[in-house]
Amino acid sequence: GGLRKTKLIGRAKLSAQLLLGFSVYNLIRLGSLSGWWRGAHV
C-alpha cells in the first residue's frame, strides 16, 4: 500500500493511508473471488 516510503507526516494521515490501502486490496480481492475482476490487469 505504499507504506515503505511514505510522504505523510502524522499518525492520523498514516492511518488514513493504511485504511485506504486495505480497502482497495479488499475490493480487488472480493472482485477476483466473485469473477468480475481478473488479476491479469494488475
Phi, psi and omega in degrees: 000015177082023182266356180294318177225090184268154178256001183270148178239128178115145183292322182294319180291321178294320179291326176294320178293321178295316179297319178296317179297317178294322180295316179295319179298317180293322178295318179294320180295315178296322179295322180287329177289323182277340175106356181272352177236127176260134183291352181289342182284340186273000000 
